[in-house]
């Protein structure tokens, strides 16, 4: 039995994870899951991070999405266990998750640039939550040091 390709892409908000993962998906032709679809609200980074093993298990893999409009759990999305997959989002890389993956990628970008990019992208929707989310990222980084788990560390501003 061959092991399927599993790529985890992590980095701070605004670092370019979604763009990077979307481009990588186009190159590899694999399934893409964004943890943004899973975070159970603005305090859900750790919860979504802990969903990654369920996405990768051999039996009934998948995830429960989150309805941001109603602030409640939404549909179950099954994942084909034989298809390669990229999982991107803040919290994707933890020691437990990395053990299940073929490749870990960390996008490294300074906080000021990330904040500028994230607020330019999401504006007033994200602005009141930036500090709250940044605190969760800092805790994720303190606990898991995801850049040390990565096989590749990429500065998305470098060409």
C-alpha angles and dihedrals in degrees: 000000000000121000113241123234112267118179123184117199117193137167140125123299110284095021094118101257096142094047092046093047093046091053091046090050090054089053097045101034094224136135118278126208122185116206086215086078090055107040106114093224133306093316095050108096095110093042093054091045089056090053093066096086090055088054090055104039116118095234120060097341117188145096143251111242124218125236104220092189095057095027094230141103115286137183128347112239115202118212124211104243091208096054123089114249143198117204113193132183147086105302098027094118116066127137091257094047093044091056088061095049136082094212137014122202127190121196109210118201132150118261097244093053092044092051092048091050095045094049092045088053100043103017118178093004092065103027097083090050101045097099093042091052093042089056090055091048090051090052091048089050093047093050101039110019090212095189087064090053092052124102089203129033111195132188101210092203093062118089 
